Amino acid sequence: VQVSRIKERVEEKEGIPPVQQRLIFGGKQMADDKTAAEYNLEGGATLHLVLALRGGL
């Protein structure tokens, strides 16, 4: 499964648009065009979700 699809699933469950999501695995940001297999993700792996909020003062 592609990382972009994982982000779509997060949006379906949490309402966070993929453009605002940064998924981190093993201390590295995951690229949308890569697959879970390319990151050696296994069942039960922990991904960290960081929100990339745009804007400023």
C-alpha positions as CSV (number, residue, x, y, z in Angstrom):
1,V,0.0,0.0,0.0
2,Q,1.3,3.5,-0.8
3,V,1.9,6.1,1.8
4,S,-0.6,8.3,0.1
5,R,-3.3,5.7,0.7
6,I,-2.4,5.5,4.4
7,K,-2.9,9.3,4.6
8,E,-6.2,8.9,2.9
9,R,-7.2,6.4,5.6
10,V,-6.2,8.9,8.3
11,E,-8.4,11.5,6.6
12,E,-11.3,9.1,6.5
13,K,-11.0,8.3,10.2
14,E,-9.8,11.6,11.7
15,G,-10.7,14.3,9.1
16,I,-7.2,15.5,8.7
17,P,-6.5,16.3,5.0
18,P,-3.4,14.5,3.6
19,V,-1.7,17.7,2.7
20,Q,-1.5,18.6,6.4
21,Q,-0.1,15.1,7.3
22,R,3.5,14.2,7.8
23,L,4.0,10.5,8.6
24,I,7.2,9.6,10.4
25,F,8.6,6.1,10.7
26,G,12.1,5.3,12.1
27,G,12.8,9.0,12.5
28,K,12.3,9.7,8.8
29,Q,9.4,11.4,6.9
30,M,7.6,9.0,4.6
31,A,7.3,10.0,1.0
32,D,3.8,9.8,-0.5
33,D,5.0,8.0,-3.6
34,K,6.7,5.2,-1.7
35,T,5.1,2.0,-0.4
36,A,4.9,0.6,3.1
37,A,7.1,-2.3,1.9
38,E,9.8,0.2,0.9
39,Y,10.0,1.3,4.5
40,N,9.9,-2.3,5.7
41,L,6.7,-1.6,7.7
42,E,5.2,-4.7,9.4
43,G,1.9,-5.2,11.1
44,G,1.8,-3.4,14.4
45,A,4.4,-0.8,13.4
46,T,4.1,2.6,15.0
47,L,3.8,5.6,12.7
48,H,4.0,9.1,14.1
49,L,1.7,11.7,12.6
50,V,2.8,15.3,12.6
51,L,0.5,18.1,11.5
52,A,2.0,20.5,9.0
53,L,-0.1,23.6,9.7
54,R,0.5,26.5,7.4
55,G,0.2,30.1,8.3
56,G,1.7,32.7,10.6
57,L,1.2,35.9,12.3
